[in-house]
Amino acid sequence: MAKFGTSQAVTRKEDVRFLTGHGRYIDDVAPEGALFAYVFRSTIAHGSFDALDLDDAKAAPGVAAIYTAADLAERGLANEIRYTAVKNRDGSPSAQPLRPILAEGRVRFVGEALAFIVAETLAQAKDAAELIGFDPEELPVHLGLEPGGEALHPEAPDNQAFDWALGDEEATDAALAGSAHRVTLEIGDNRVIANSMEPRGGFAEPIEGGRIHVSYSGQGVWGLKDDLAHWLGEDASTFHITTPDVGGGFGMKGAPYPEEMLLALAARDLGRPVRWIEERTEAMLSDNAGRDLVSIAEIGFDEDLKITGYKVEVLSNLGAYNSQFGQMIQSQLFSRVLTGPYDIGAAFLNTKGFFTNTTQVDAYRGAGRPEAIYTLERLMDHAARVLEVDPLELRRRNFIRSDQMPYRTVAKELYDVGDFARVLARGAVEADIHGFVKRREASEAAGRLRGLGVCYYIESILGDPSETARIEVTETGAKVYVGTQSNGQGHETVFAQMVHERTGVPFDAIEVVQGDSDLIAKGGGTGGSRSVTTQGTAIRATSTKLIEGLSPFVAGMLETEEVSFDADEGVFRSPGSNTVVTILEAAGAARAAGQAGLAVAEETTKIPGRSFPNGCHVCEVEIDRETGQVSVDRYVVTDDFGNLMNPMLAEGQVHGGVVQGIGQALSEHTVYDENGQLLTATFMDYGMPRAIDMPFIAFHSEPVPSTANPLGMKGCGEAGTVGSMAAVANAVQDALWPLGIRQVDMPFTPARVWAYLQDGAEAGAGG
């Protein structure tokens, strides 16, 4: 096996660059002498307005241009951002109002972009913004997840955007009606802000040939390339899109925003580079948020506690407009894992989405799958307590058995493989669940409550199943061009491992090139835990193509009819001879012979199906009776990710995902007042998780290799978040259940838990 091949915990090669301050992010690579852009945003959540008064602002020192909706109209440019939409349960189209690049005549959330100011300095752009006349007539604000209120859009007079359904409602109702036991629970899933370490930003500049180069902090370059070509009416080749190092994305940076579009327009108009990066409060106001839904779920069991039916009604907050995946997340993507790892023959999901005077809600680590699993696993745990059965036993009784695989769910998803009972058993051992009673006694002796929560999750990797890779053997190593985009996951390491293992090119001599639309024709970007599975499959096929292309040439060099290739050593061999030719030598000889094309290979592959990561999260919390402070004391994860390409990277992804889930469960919460003003717009008010609040997170692998891709792997990027929210919530519920508290909701802040403790079951039932 190659020293730095796959399935080995190779240290991240990019970390040397990052940890020594040599990472190159948007603000590091913006051109010298670029103009600065600043966005003038709405200060109210809902209101109508006439044209902005720009006279003083345009005359301010250093101002090069100010763009409004009127300027876009003058240029014949559509004032519109694309998004996707679902159909209603009756087949009719959902509400699809225009989402403007710059607000025109009406604003619908605090932070909505009204004008794009370009000046010589950032200070001058900000000063000019202070001079813009904006005198709106305020309108009533709608924040609730129910029909009614002041309509945000004529297309949705009752503010309901869609009514979507999956499954057989009649059969599910009949199954529930015939159940020996029925359990219902209302489950809130609070709104969170992504808060990537690097805020959104970008720059645009004119380049040779009349082209425009746009660089931005995002999750893929091809979507923006197509958007700009369509919007500006140019051929796609006009635009060169790049992405440098990215300081976190989490789905939030995967959608289109106004600023990248306006940067390109300004650079084209002014003939100069223009740069923009948002400030933290600006990010909290304008970045797509995550979650924000309420689920009312009911589950039925027969006398043997086997599930008979499952029904979920979801009320989802879309924010002020449809965003790229907003309508899809709590409908189609939620449904992907609706029934989780359980053998449920009758299930029904109905989701209603509502427009409110808040920032848009879109993808956030997991995008629908954490929400679905949170609902199901909260309900399963609640049912176990109501029915007075061991939560693990209730899950075991209802797991899809390994001999039922492949298994088609009611959502028509095909689980290819899985051994959920085995993974759960391993998880129980690793978490020492049998020792919990003694740990609880010790906590109680110290005056603290202790609870144990379990979540068994399954998730589905999403996104384009196709991906492209190109490998170029150079004089000193190799370059591999990929269509995915690292946001900090370690792609440079794992992709180099894959090329090294298949070609023998020294690991340290392999350069991974990403985020450049001129260097690779297409790619699917990053999202949905797809990157390593799809890109790895393409790299594998491209490596094979490279070796197969060079082999006849090397055979000619060695004057033999055939050669073999030893990937461990990276050499071609002739049978019966001690002569070897390294892959670098072979590529060099091909170039010298005028056959440089043999040193390059490109391949596009499509994986045959989605993989379904799954696993067991076990969390233990302690609660201070006096203050309501919740501390996560123990956390153990046992995952089935199939074959691990790099165990260290997989564990790191789990750690990050778990921390984000714990953060949402304990402290993160987006709060608007009755006027739609964001009250949690700084880190003084928004409770980001801190390192001191995190436990040691133990990670164990119990793999069942996937059959849905040649690598046998299952995506791991979002799994930690999918499992962690319910594990923490169930642990808090377990700690409070003996006190008669029957319902608890995230976030479990000290104030909320203290209220539960003070008011007992009445406060718990009231949320």
HELIX and SHEET records of a PDB file:
HELIX    1   1 ASP A   15  LEU A   19  1                                   5    
HELIX    2   2 ILE A   26  VAL A   29  1                                   4    
HELIX    3   3 ASP A   55  LYS A   58  1                                   4    
HELIX    4   4 ALA A   69  GLU A   74  1                                   6    
HELIX    5   5 LEU A  122  GLU A  130  1                                   9    
HELIX    6   6 GLU A  169  ALA A  177  1                                   9    
HELIX    7   7 GLU A  208  GLY A  210  5                                   3    
HELIX    8   8 TRP A  222  LEU A  232  1                                  11    
HELIX    9   9 ALA A  236  THR A  238  5                                   3    
HELIX   10  10 MET A  252  GLY A  254  5                                   3    
HELIX   11  11 PRO A  258  LEU A  270  1                                  13    
HELIX   12  12 ARG A  280  SER A  286  1                                   7    
HELIX   13  13 GLY A  326  MET A  328  1                                   3    
HELIX   14  14 ILE A  329  LEU A  333  3                                   5    
HELIX   15  15 PHE A  334  SER A  335  1                                   2    
HELIX   16  16 ARG A  369  VAL A  386  1                                  18    
HELIX   17  17 PRO A  391  ASN A  398  1                                   8    
HELIX   18  18 SER A  402  GLN A  404  5                                   3    
HELIX   19  19 PHE A  420  GLU A  430  1                                  11    
HELIX   20  20 ILE A  433  GLY A  435  5                                   3    
HELIX   21  21 PHE A  436  ALA A  445  1                                  10    
HELIX   22  22 HIS A  491  THR A  503  1                                  13    
HELIX   23  23 PHE A  507  ALA A  509  5                                   3    
HELIX   24  24 SER A  531  MET A  557  1                                  27    
HELIX   25  25 ILE A  583  ALA A  592  1                                  10    
HELIX   26  26 ALA A  596  ALA A  599  5                                   4    
HELIX   27  27 PRO A  647  LEU A  666  1                                  20    
HELIX   28  28 ALA A  691  ASP A  693  5                                   3    
HELIX   29  29 ALA A  719  LEU A  736  1                                  18    
HELIX   30  30 TRP A  737  LEU A  739  5                                   3    
HELIX   31  31 PRO A  750  GLY A  766  1                                  17    
SHEET    1   A 7 VAL A  63  TYR A  67  0                                        
SHEET    2   A 7 ALA A 113  ALA A 119 -1                                        
SHEET    3   A 7 LEU A  35  ARG A  41 -1                                        
SHEET    4   A 7 VAL A 274  ILE A 277  1                                        
SHEET    5   A 7 GLY A 201  ILE A 207 -1                                        
SHEET    6   A 7 ARG A 211  TYR A 216 -1                                        
SHEET    7   A 7 PHE A 239  THR A 242  1                                        
SHEET    1   B 3 ARG A 106  VAL A 107  0                                        
SHEET    2   B 3 GLY A  47  SER A  48 -1                                        
SHEET    3   B 3 GLU A 137  GLU A 138 -1                                        
SHEET    1   C 5 GLN A 160  GLY A 167  0                                        
SHEET    2   C 5 ALA A 347  PHE A 355 -1                                        
SHEET    3   C 5 ILE A 307  GLY A 319  1                                        
SHEET    4   C 5 LEU A 293  PHE A 301 -1                                        
SHEET    5   C 5 HIS A 181  ASP A 189 -1                                        
SHEET    1   D 2 VAL A 192  ILE A 193  0                                        
SHEET    2   D 2 ALA A 289  GLY A 290 -1                                        
SHEET    1   E 2 TYR A 407  ARG A 408  0                                        
SHEET    2   E 2 LEU A 414  TYR A 415 -1                                        
SHEET    1   F 4 ARG A 448  ILE A 458  0                                        
SHEET    2   F 4 ASN A 614  ASP A 624 -1                                        
SHEET    3   F 4 VAL A 630  ASP A 640 -1                                        
SHEET    4   F 4 ILE A 697  SER A 701  1                                        
SHEET    1   G 4 ILE A 510  VAL A 513  0                                        
SHEET    2   G 4 ALA A 478  VAL A 482  1                                        
SHEET    3   G 4 SER A 466  VAL A 473 -1                                        
SHEET    4   G 4 VAL A 600  LYS A 606 -1                                        
SHEET    1   H 3 SER A 564  ASP A 566  0                                        
SHEET    2   H 3 VAL A 571  ARG A 573 -1                                        
SHEET    3   H 3 VAL A 580  THR A 582 -1                                        
END                                                                             
